[in-house]
Amino acid sequence: MLPGVVVPVHQISSHMVDEEQMAKILTDVMTAAKSCKPAVDRLVHQYKKTSLLHERSDFKYHIQEQHRRALTGSCPDRLLSYCVDLMTDYALCDITPDHADVGRSIIVYCLIMTVEALLKLQQMIDSGHLSRLFSDLYTAFVNTGLTSRLIGGLFHRPASTTVTVILSTEEYQRASSLLTSAGKLSLIIV
């Protein structure tokens, strides 16, 4: 990993989740996404160069296709579309997720290279976008488990999981300060 700063961003789930298994899936997805990073980076560059909405849409579609091919087999099929959306949104914001770990919650470690990328991460958190992406992913994960199938039946409703993603003000300020002074940052998203 490139030199930088580690910033914890917490994913707090409203539903019991096998955190070890979820962290493993996320790490596998992030590792697989790295295999298509050069191709995705070229597409992201083209996406950012154009202001035409239909061209942006085409480039985003191609980025998703790159991720879909790379991620196939790295996570359960039912989670694939959610993982593709997550990796695509990270790529469009110049955020490179590295791996996930379990602390008091699930921690996702990401590489942030610019202050602009850190700002985009904060915007994704503040807007609730990142929480929605992880909520959808966690809900699909919870509803694919053996417990879901055992409890299921005619009256079973799928569990809905809400995930809140938090980046503390102190960690954001520390990361921003280091980025402006050092130029590069290695970031943890919890």
LUMKOL-416054 format. One record per residue: x, y, z of N, C-alpha, C in turn; residue in three letters. Coordinates in pm, whole numbers, plus 50000, padded with zeros to 5 digits. Layout:
BEGIN
+-------+-------+-------+-------+-------+-------+-------+-------+-------+-----+
|  n_px |  n_py |  n_pz | ca_px | ca_py | ca_pz |  c_px |  c_py |  c_pz |   r |
+-------+-------+-------+-------+-------+-------+-------+-------+-------+-----+
|     X |     Y |     Z |     X |     Y |     Z |     X |     Y |     Z | ALA |
...
+-------+-------+-------+-------+-------+-------+-------+-------+-------+-----+
//
This chain:
BEGIN
+-------+-------+-------+-------+-------+-------+-------+-------+-------+-----+
|  n_px |  n_py |  n_pz | ca_px | ca_py | ca_pz |  c_px |  c_py |  c_pz |   r |
+-------+-------+-------+-------+-------+-------+-------+-------+-------+-----+
| 50084 | 49883 | 50000 | 50000 | 50000 | 50000 | 50089 | 50124 | 50000 | MET |
| 50048 | 50225 | 49926 | 50124 | 50349 | 49921 | 50123 | 50418 | 50056 | LEU |
| 50228 | 50497 | 50086 | 50231 | 50569 | 50213 | 50113 | 50665 | 50223 | PRO |
| 50065 | 50686 | 50344 | 49952 | 50776 | 50362 | 49897 | 50770 | 50502 | GLY |
| 49773 | 50806 | 50515 | 49704 | 50816 | 50642 | 49587 | 50719 | 50645 | VAL |
| 49566 | 50656 | 50758 | 49454 | 50565 | 50778 | 49341 | 50641 | 50847 | VAL |
| 49223 | 50641 | 50784 | 49106 | 50712 | 50836 | 48993 | 50612 | 50858 | VAL |
| 48946 | 50595 | 50982 | 48836 | 50500 | 51004 | 48699 | 50560 | 50973 | PRO |
| 48622 | 50488 | 50892 | 48484 | 50523 | 50861 | 48401 | 50400 | 50898 | VAL |
| 48308 | 50415 | 50991 | 48236 | 50300 | 51046 | 48109 | 50269 | 50969 | HIS |
| 48084 | 50140 | 50951 | 47959 | 50090 | 50895 | 47884 | 50025 | 51010 | GLN |
| 47781 | 50092 | 51055 | 47702 | 50042 | 51167 | 47572 | 49984 | 51112 | ILE |
| 47551 | 49855 | 51136 | 47438 | 49782 | 51079 | 47325 | 49769 | 51180 | SER |
| 47201 | 49782 | 51130 | 47083 | 49767 | 51214 | 47045 | 49621 | 51235 | SER |
| 47107 | 49531 | 51164 | 47071 | 49389 | 51167 | 47196 | 49308 | 51196 | HIS |
| 47178 | 49199 | 51267 | 47290 | 49110 | 51292 | 47345 | 49058 | 51159 | MET |
| 47472 | 49076 | 51141 | 47539 | 49032 | 51019 | 47661 | 48952 | 51060 | VAL |
| 47690 | 48848 | 50986 | 47814 | 48774 | 51007 | 47926 | 48863 | 50955 | ASP |
| 47981 | 48945 | 51044 | 48079 | 49046 | 51005 | 48205 | 48985 | 50945 | GLU |
| 48249 | 48872 | 50998 | 48369 | 48806 | 50944 | 48345 | 48767 | 50798 | GLU |
| 48230 | 48707 | 50772 | 48198 | 48664 | 50635 | 48181 | 48785 | 50543 | GLN |
| 48112 | 48890 | 50591 | 48093 | 49010 | 50509 | 48227 | 49076 | 50478 | MET |
| 48315 | 49085 | 50577 | 48448 | 49145 | 50556 | 48527 | 49063 | 50453 | ALA |
| 48514 | 48930 | 50459 | 48584 | 48845 | 50363 | 48530 | 48869 | 50222 | LYS |
| 48399 | 48876 | 50208 | 48339 | 48902 | 50077 | 48386 | 49036 | 50023 | ILE |
| 48381 | 49140 | 50108 | 48424 | 49273 | 50064 | 48571 | 49273 | 50023 | LEU |
| 48655 | 49204 | 50100 | 48798 | 49197 | 50066 | 48817 | 49126 | 49933 | THR |
| 48746 | 49016 | 49912 | 48755 | 48943 | 49785 | 48711 | 49031 | 49667 | ASP |
| 48604 | 49107 | 49688 | 48553 | 49197 | 49584 | 48656 | 49305 | 49553 | VAL |
| 48715 | 49363 | 49658 | 48813 | 49470 | 49638 | 48940 | 49418 | 49570 | MET |
| 48979 | 49298 | 49605 | 49096 | 49237 | 49541 | 49067 | 49211 | 49393 | THR |
| 48949 | 49160 | 49364 | 48911 | 49134 | 49224 | 48902 | 49265 | 49146 | ALA |
| 48850 | 49370 | 49207 | 48836 | 49499 | 49139 | 48973 | 49557 | 49100 | ALA |
| 49075 | 49526 | 49177 | 49209 | 49576 | 49145 | 49259 | 49520 | 49012 | LYS |
| 49212 | 49403 | 48975 | 49258 | 49341 | 48850 | 49214 | 49419 | 48727 | SER |
| 49108 | 49495 | 48737 | 49061 | 49572 | 48621 | 49087 | 49722 | 48638 | CYS |
| 49163 | 49759 | 48740 | 49187 | 49901 | 48770 | 49246 | 49979 | 48653 | LYS |
| 49348 | 49929 | 48581 | 49401 | 50008 | 48469 | 49294 | 50041 | 48364 | PRO |
| 49214 | 49943 | 48327 | 49108 | 49966 | 48227 | 49002 | 50061 | 48282 | ALA |
| 48966 | 50041 | 48409 | 48866 | 50128 | 48472 | 48918 | 50271 | 48483 | VAL |
| 49044 | 50287 | 48520 | 49102 | 50422 | 48532 | 49096 | 50496 | 48398 | ASP |
| 49123 | 50427 | 48287 | 49113 | 50491 | 48155 | 48969 | 50535 | 48127 | ARG |
| 48873 | 50448 | 48160 | 48733 | 50482 | 48137 | 48687 | 50596 | 48227 | LEU |
| 48733 | 50598 | 48351 | 48699 | 50706 | 48444 | 48755 | 50838 | 48391 | VAL |
| 48876 | 50834 | 48339 | 48936 | 50954 | 48282 | 48850 | 51007 | 48166 | HIS |
| 48806 | 50919 | 48079 | 48720 | 50958 | 47967 | 48585 | 51009 | 48017 | GLN |
| 48531 | 50942 | 48120 | 48404 | 50983 | 48181 | 48414 | 51128 | 48229 | TYR |
| 48524 | 51161 | 48294 | 48541 | 51295 | 48350 | 48570 | 51401 | 48244 | LYS |
| 48625 | 51359 | 48131 | 48659 | 51454 | 48024 | 48536 | 51503 | 47949 | LYS |
| 48431 | 51424 | 47947 | 48314 | 51462 | 47869 | 48208 | 51526 | 47958 | THR |
| 48134 | 51618 | 47898 | 48024 | 51680 | 47972 | 47889 | 51633 | 47917 | SER |
| 47893 | 51552 | 47811 | 47770 | 51502 | 47751 | 47714 | 51387 | 47835 | LEU |
| 47590 | 51400 | 47877 | 47528 | 51301 | 47965 | 47523 | 51161 | 47903 | LEU |
| 47490 | 51152 | 47774 | 47480 | 51019 | 47713 | 47618 | 50953 | 47704 | HIS |
| 47725 | 51033 | 47683 | 47859 | 50974 | 47681 | 47901 | 50931 | 47822 | GLU |
| 47867 | 51012 | 47922 | 47897 | 50973 | 48060 | 47826 | 50842 | 48094 | ARG |
| 47703 | 50833 | 48053 | 47625 | 50712 | 48079 | 47691 | 50590 | 48013 | SER |
| 47738 | 50608 | 47889 | 47807 | 50498 | 47819 | 47934 | 50458 | 47892 | ASP |
| 48015 | 50557 | 47934 | 48139 | 50526 | 48004 | 48110 | 50457 | 48138 | PHE |
| 48007 | 50503 | 48209 | 47971 | 50439 | 48336 | 47930 | 50294 | 48312 | LYS |
| 47855 | 50272 | 48207 | 47814 | 50135 | 48173 | 47937 | 50046 | 48147 | TYR |
| 48035 | 50099 | 48073 | 48156 | 50022 | 48044 | 48238 | 49997 | 48172 | HIS |
| 48239 | 50094 | 48263 | 48307 | 50075 | 48391 | 48237 | 49963 | 48470 | ILE |
| 48105 | 49965 | 48471 | 48029 | 49860 | 48540 | 48057 | 49723 | 48478 | GLN |
| 48065 | 49718 | 48346 | 48094 | 49591 | 48278 | 48233 | 49540 | 48314 | GLU |
| 48331 | 49628 | 48321 | 48466 | 49588 | 48363 | 48461 | 49529 | 48504 | GLN |
| 48390 | 49598 | 48593 | 48378 | 49549 | 48731 | 48301 | 49417 | 48736 | HIS |
| 48193 | 49407 | 48659 | 48113 | 49283 | 48661 | 48199 | 49163 | 48620 | ARG |
| 48278 | 49179 | 48513 | 48365 | 49069 | 48470 | 48468 | 49035 | 48577 | ARG |
| 48529 | 49138 | 48636 | 48633 | 49115 | 48736 | 48577 | 49055 | 48865 | ALA |
| 48456 | 49095 | 48903 | 48400 | 49053 | 49032 | 48324 | 48920 | 49026 | LEU |
| 48290 | 48875 | 48906 | 48218 | 48748 | 48894 | 48301 | 48637 | 48958 | THR |
| 48240 | 48569 | 49052 | 48307 | 48460 | 49124 | 48371 | 48505 | 49255 | GLY |
| 48382 | 48636 | 49277 | 48444 | 48683 | 49401 | 48342 | 48704 | 49513 | SER |
| 48214 | 48698 | 49478 | 48108 | 48714 | 49579 | 47988 | 48630 | 49535 | CYS |
| 47895 | 48605 | 49627 | 47774 | 48532 | 49586 | 47703 | 48606 | 49472 | PRO |
| 47647 | 48532 | 49378 | 47582 | 48591 | 49261 | 47478 | 48696 | 49298 | ASP |
| 47407 | 48673 | 49406 | 47300 | 48764 | 49446 | 47355 | 48900 | 49493 | ARG |
| 47483 | 48905 | 49529 | 47545 | 49029 | 49574 | 47620 | 49101 | 49463 | LEU |
| 47636 | 49036 | 49348 | 47722 | 49089 | 49242 | 47681 | 49229 | 49197 | LEU |
| 47555 | 49252 | 49168 | 47515 | 49384 | 49117 | 47539 | 49493 | 49221 | SER |
| 47521 | 49462 | 49350 | 47546 | 49561 | 49455 | 47695 | 49592 | 49466 | TYR |
| 47777 | 49489 | 49454 | 47923 | 49510 | 49461 | 47972 | 49587 | 49340 | CYS |
| 47916 | 49560 | 49223 | 47952 | 49634 | 49101 | 47917 | 49781 | 49119 | VAL |
| 47799 | 49810 | 49169 | 47759 | 49950 | 49191 | 47852 | 50019 | 49289 | ASP |
| 47887 | 49950 | 49396 | 47976 | 50006 | 49499 | 48114 | 50036 | 49440 | LEU |
| 48173 | 49939 | 49370 | 48307 | 49959 | 49314 | 48306 | 50067 | 49205 | MET |
| 48198 | 50074 | 49128 | 48187 | 50177 | 49024 | 48179 | 50315 | 49085 | THR |
| 48098 | 50331 | 49189 | 48087 | 50462 | 49254 | 48218 | 50503 | 49318 | ASP |
| 48288 | 50409 | 49379 | 48421 | 50440 | 49434 | 48514 | 50486 | 49321 | TYR |
| 48516 | 50413 | 49210 | 48606 | 50446 | 49100 | 48577 | 50586 | 49044 | ALA |
| 48450 | 50619 | 49030 | 48413 | 50750 | 48976 | 48452 | 50864 | 49070 | LEU |
| 48474 | 50832 | 49197 | 48517 | 50933 | 49295 | 48667 | 50925 | 49323 | CYS |
| 48740 | 50846 | 49246 | 48885 | 50828 | 49263 | 48921 | 50771 | 49400 | ASP |
| 48839 | 50680 | 49449 | 48863 | 50612 | 49575 | 48893 | 50466 | 49541 | ILE |
| 49004 | 50415 | 49592 | 49044 | 50277 | 49564 | 49033 | 50194 | 49692 | THR |
| 48924 | 50117 | 49708 | 48913 | 50030 | 49824 | 49018 | 49920 | 49819 | PRO |
| 49075 | 49889 | 49936 | 49183 | 49790 | 49941 | 49139 | 49660 | 50005 | ASP |
| 49089 | 49666 | 50128 | 49041 | 49545 | 50196 | 48950 | 49585 | 50311 | HIS |
| 48884 | 49485 | 50368 | 48792 | 49506 | 50481 | 48838 | 49425 | 50599 | ALA |
| 48805 | 49472 | 50717 | 48842 | 49405 | 50841 | 48728 | 49426 | 50940 | ASP |
| 48731 | 49351 | 51049 | 48629 | 49364 | 51151 | 48692 | 49424 | 51276 | VAL |
| 48633 | 49531 | 51324 | 48669 | 49593 | 51452 | 48543 | 49593 | 51534 | GLY |
| 48501 | 49710 | 51580 | 48369 | 49720 | 51644 | 48259 | 49717 | 51539 | ARG |
| 48299 | 49736 | 51416 | 48212 | 49727 | 51300 | 48301 | 49682 | 51185 | SER |
| 48245 | 49679 | 51065 | 48329 | 49643 | 50950 | 48405 | 49767 | 50908 | ILE |
| 48533 | 49749 | 50883 | 48622 | 49857 | 50843 | 48669 | 49829 | 50701 | ILE |
| 48650 | 49926 | 50613 | 48697 | 49913 | 50476 | 48813 | 50010 | 50459 | VAL |
| 48926 | 49959 | 50413 | 49045 | 50040 | 50395 | 49055 | 50083 | 50248 | TYR |
| 49069 | 50214 | 50228 | 49075 | 50267 | 50092 | 49193 | 50360 | 50075 | CYS |
| 49237 | 50371 | 49952 | 49345 | 50463 | 49917 | 49284 | 50589 | 49858 | LEU |
| 49316 | 50702 | 49919 | 49270 | 50832 | 49871 | 49395 | 50910 | 49831 | ILE |
| 49397 | 50959 | 49709 | 49516 | 51027 | 49658 | 49506 | 51179 | 49661 | MET |
| 49384 | 51234 | 49663 | 49368 | 51380 | 49654 | 49267 | 51431 | 49755 | THR |
| 49275 | 51559 | 49782 | 49177 | 51624 | 49870 | 49038 | 51616 | 49805 | VAL |
| 49034 | 51626 | 49673 | 48906 | 51618 | 49602 | 48839 | 51482 | 49625 | GLU |
| 48917 | 51375 | 49622 | 48862 | 51241 | 49646 | 48811 | 51229 | 49790 | ALA |
| 48884 | 51288 | 49884 | 48838 | 51287 | 50023 | 48707 | 51364 | 50036 | LEU |
| 48697 | 51478 | 49968 | 48573 | 51556 | 49968 | 48457 | 51475 | 49909 | LEU |
| 48485 | 51403 | 49801 | 48381 | 51319 | 49739 | 48337 | 51208 | 49835 | LYS |
| 48432 | 51149 | 49906 | 48398 | 51047 | 50005 | 48306 | 51107 | 50110 | LEU |
| 48341 | 51223 | 50161 | 48259 | 51289 | 50263 | 48120 | 51322 | 50209 | GLN |
| 48113 | 51367 | 50083 | 47984 | 51395 | 50021 | 47899 | 51268 | 50008 | GLN |
| 47964 | 51157 | 49971 | 47891 | 51030 | 49960 | 47836 | 50987 | 50095 | MET |
| 47910 | 51018 | 50201 | 47864 | 50983 | 50336 | 47754 | 51078 | 50380 | ILE |
| 47778 | 51210 | 50367 | 47681 | 51311 | 50411 | 47547 | 51299 | 50340 | ASP |
| 47550 | 51266 | 50211 | 47426 | 51254 | 50133 | 47350 | 51126 | 50165 | SER |
| 47415 | 51032 | 50232 | 47353 | 50903 | 50260 | 47372 | 50802 | 50147 | GLY |
| 47439 | 50843 | 50041 | 47458 | 50755 | 49925 | 47536 | 50628 | 49963 | HIS |
| 47646 | 50645 | 50033 | 47727 | 50530 | 50072 | 47650 | 50440 | 50169 | LEU |
| 47575 | 50500 | 50261 | 47492 | 50421 | 50353 | 47388 | 50339 | 50276 | SER |
| 47325 | 50400 | 50173 | 47226 | 50327 | 50092 | 47291 | 50210 | 50017 | ARG |
| 47410 | 50235 | 49958 | 47478 | 50128 | 49886 | 47508 | 50010 | 49978 | LEU |
| 47563 | 50040 | 50096 | 47595 | 49932 | 50190 | 47468 | 49870 | 50249 | PHE |
| 47363 | 49948 | 50270 | 47237 | 49892 | 50321 | 47181 | 49790 | 50222 | SER |
| 47182 | 49824 | 50094 | 47134 | 49730 | 49992 | 47219 | 49603 | 49989 | ASP |
| 47350 | 49621 | 49996 | 47442 | 49507 | 49996 | 47421 | 49418 | 50118 | LEU |
| 47413 | 49478 | 50236 | 47394 | 49401 | 50360 | 47258 | 49330 | 50359 | TYR |
| 47153 | 49398 | 50310 | 47020 | 49337 | 50305 | 47023 | 49213 | 50216 | THR |
| 47086 | 49224 | 50099 | 47097 | 49108 | 50011 | 47179 | 48997 | 50076 | ALA |
| 47284 | 49036 | 50148 | 47368 | 48938 | 50218 | 47288 | 48864 | 50326 | PHE |
| 47216 | 48938 | 50408 | 47137 | 48878 | 50517 | 47030 | 48785 | 50460 | VAL |
| 46969 | 48824 | 50349 | 46860 | 48746 | 50292 | 46906 | 48629 | 50206 | ASN |
| 47037 | 48609 | 50192 | 47086 | 48493 | 50118 | 47139 | 48386 | 50213 | THR |
| 47146 | 48416 | 50340 | 47205 | 48323 | 50436 | 47116 | 48205 | 50468 | GLY |
| 47174 | 48102 | 50529 | 47101 | 47982 | 50569 | 46992 | 48016 | 50669 | LEU |
| 47017 | 48107 | 50762 | 46916 | 48145 | 50861 | 46793 | 48199 | 50793 | THR |
| 46811 | 48279 | 50691 | 46700 | 48334 | 50617 | 46615 | 48223 | 50555 | SER |
| 46681 | 48121 | 50500 | 46608 | 48011 | 50438 | 46539 | 47923 | 50543 | ARG |
| 46601 | 47904 | 50661 | 46541 | 47821 | 50765 | 46420 | 47888 | 50828 | LEU |
| 46429 | 48019 | 50847 | 46319 | 48094 | 50908 | 46209 | 48119 | 50806 | ILE |
| 46245 | 48114 | 50681 | 46153 | 48146 | 50572 | 46032 | 48056 | 50570 | GLY |
| 45942 | 48088 | 50487 | 45819 | 48016 | 50473 | 45719 | 48108 | 50408 | GLY |
| 45592 | 48074 | 50421 | 45488 | 48156 | 50359 | 45481 | 48296 | 50418 | LEU |
| 45509 | 48311 | 50546 | 45492 | 48440 | 50611 | 45623 | 48515 | 50630 | PHE |
| 45731 | 48465 | 50575 | 45862 | 48527 | 50594 | 45877 | 48650 | 50504 | HIS |
| 45911 | 48761 | 50564 | 45945 | 48880 | 50488 | 46096 | 48896 | 50495 | ARG |
| 46159 | 48929 | 50384 | 46303 | 48949 | 50386 | 46342 | 49058 | 50486 | PRO |
| 46453 | 49035 | 50554 | 46503 | 49134 | 50649 | 46559 | 49253 | 50572 | ALA |
| 46531 | 49372 | 50623 | 46587 | 49493 | 50565 | 46691 | 49545 | 50663 | SER |
| 46812 | 49566 | 50613 | 46922 | 49611 | 50697 | 46958 | 49753 | 50661 | THR |
| 46970 | 49836 | 50762 | 47013 | 49974 | 50743 | 47156 | 49985 | 50792 | THR |
| 47242 | 50039 | 50707 | 47382 | 50059 | 50743 | 47408 | 50210 | 50744 | VAL |
| 47468 | 50254 | 50852 | 47507 | 50393 | 50864 | 47658 | 50401 | 50851 | THR |
| 47705 | 50482 | 50758 | 47847 | 50499 | 50736 | 47889 | 50632 | 50797 | VAL |
| 47991 | 50627 | 50882 | 48034 | 50746 | 50956 | 48185 | 50767 | 50942 | ILE |
| 48222 | 50889 | 50911 | 48362 | 50933 | 50912 | 48369 | 51046 | 51014 | LEU |
| 48445 | 51028 | 51120 | 48450 | 51130 | 51225 | 48514 | 51259 | 51173 | SER |
| 48471 | 51369 | 51229 | 48524 | 51500 | 51193 | 48674 | 51506 | 51217 | THR |
| 48718 | 51450 | 51328 | 48861 | 51452 | 51361 | 48943 | 51378 | 51257 | GLU |
| 48897 | 51260 | 51216 | 48969 | 51181 | 51117 | 48967 | 51249 | 50981 | GLU |
| 48855 | 51311 | 50945 | 48848 | 51382 | 50819 | 48948 | 51498 | 50818 | TYR |
| 48950 | 51575 | 50925 | 49041 | 51689 | 50933 | 49188 | 51644 | 50930 | GLN |
| 49216 | 51536 | 51000 | 49353 | 51483 | 51001 | 49393 | 51440 | 50860 | ARG |
| 49304 | 51368 | 50792 | 49332 | 51321 | 50656 | 49348 | 51439 | 50560 | ALA |
| 49261 | 51536 | 50572 | 49268 | 51653 | 50486 | 49398 | 51729 | 50506 | SER |
| 49438 | 51743 | 50631 | 49563 | 51812 | 50663 | 49682 | 51738 | 50603 | SER |
| 49684 | 51607 | 50618 | 49794 | 51528 | 50565 | 49795 | 51528 | 50412 | LEU |
| 49676 | 51526 | 50351 | 49669 | 51529 | 50205 | 49720 | 51662 | 50150 | LEU |
| 49683 | 51769 | 50214 | 49728 | 51899 | 50164 | 49877 | 51918 | 50187 | THR |
| 49931 | 51856 | 50292 | 50074 | 51871 | 50316 | 50159 | 51764 | 50247 | SER |
| 50107 | 51642 | 50239 | 50186 | 51534 | 50181 | 50145 | 51500 | 50038 | ALA |
| 50019 | 51528 | 50004 | 49976 | 51502 | 49868 | 49913 | 51365 | 49845 | GLY |
| 49939 | 51268 | 49931 | 49882 | 51134 | 49914 | 49836 | 51080 | 50048 | LYS |
| 49737 | 50991 | 50044 | 49677 | 50938 | 50165 | 49628 | 50797 | 50145 | LEU |
| 49655 | 50715 | 50242 | 49598 | 50581 | 50245 | 49487 | 50586 | 50347 | SER |
| 49365 | 50550 | 50307 | 49247 | 50574 | 50389 | 49178 | 50444 | 50426 | LEU |
| 49130 | 50440 | 50549 | 49049 | 50326 | 50594 | 48906 | 50371 | 50599 | ILE |
| 48818 | 50295 | 50541 | 48675 | 50318 | 50554 | 48623 | 50204 | 50638 | ILE |
| 48567 | 50237 | 50752 | 48520 | 50136 | 50845 | 48374 | 50110 | 50819 | VAL |
+-------+-------+-------+-------+-------+-------+-------+-------+-------+-----+
//
